[in-house]
C-alpha cells in the first residue's frame, strides 16, 4: 500500500510539473508596470518588471512575445511554455514593442 501511495504521489507531482511548464508564459519588462492585458485569451498580469500568464495556448513563442510587448513595452527576457527566447529572438520580438 505504501508503494502505491508513493507511486501515485510521484505521478501526480510529475504531471503537475509538466502541466505547469506547458501552460505558463512570463517576461521581464525594461520598465516597471502594474498592467493587466489579455493576449490571445491569456491574462498577462504585471507586478513591477515581472509579468506572467497562465493557461496560455500552444503558439509559437516569438509570435506571442510580439503580441505581448506590443501592449506592454520592451522585454529583457521572455519564456513561453518552457522555451526561453534567444537574444536574437528577443531583439526581433522587441521590434514590435509599444513605443
ZILINCOR-V829300 format. One record per backbone hydrogen bond with DSSP energy under -0.5 kcal/mol. CO is the residue of the C=O (numbers start at 1). NH is the residue of the N-H. E is the energy in kcal/mol with one decimal. If there is no record, write none. Layout:
CO;NH;E + CO;NH;E
This chain:
1;5;-2.3 + 2;6;-2.4 + 3;7;-2.5 + 4;8;-2.6 + 5;9;-2.6 + 6;10;-2.5 + 7;11;-2.4 + 8;12;-2.5 + 9;13;-2.3 + 10;14;-2.6 + 11;15;-2.4 + 12;16;-2.3 + 13;17;-2.2 + 14;18;-2.1 + 15;19;-2.4 + 16;20;-2.6 + 17;21;-2.1 + 18;22;-1.6 + 19;23;-0.7 + 20;23;-0.9 + 21;24;-0.5 + 23;55;-1.0 + 23;56;-1.4 + 24;81;-2.9 + 25;53;-2.4 + 26;79;-3.0 + 27;29;-0.5 + 27;51;-2.5 + 28;76;-3.6 + 28;77;-1.1 + 33;48;-1.0 + 35;46;-2.6 + 37;39;-0.5 + 37;44;-3.5 + 39;42;-2.0 + 42;39;-2.5 + 42;44;-0.7 + 43;45;-0.6 + 44;37;-2.3 + 45;52;-2.0 + 47;50;-1.5 + 48;33;-3.1 + 49;29;-3.4 + 50;47;-2.9 + 51;27;-2.1 + 52;45;-2.6 + 53;25;-2.5 + 57;59;-0.8 + 60;64;-1.9 + 61;65;-2.7 + 62;66;-2.4 + 63;67;-1.9 + 64;68;-2.5 + 65;69;-2.9 + 66;70;-1.3 + 67;71;-0.6 + 68;71;-1.2 + 68;72;-2.1 + 69;73;-2.1 + 69;98;-2.5 + 74;30;-2.3 + 77;28;-2.1 + 78;85;-2.6 + 79;26;-3.1 + 80;83;-1.7 + 82;84;-0.5 + 83;80;-2.7 + 86;90;-2.7 + 87;91;-2.2 + 88;92;-2.0 + 89;93;-2.5 + 90;94;-2.8 + 91;95;-0.8 + 93;96;-2.0 + 94;97;-1.5
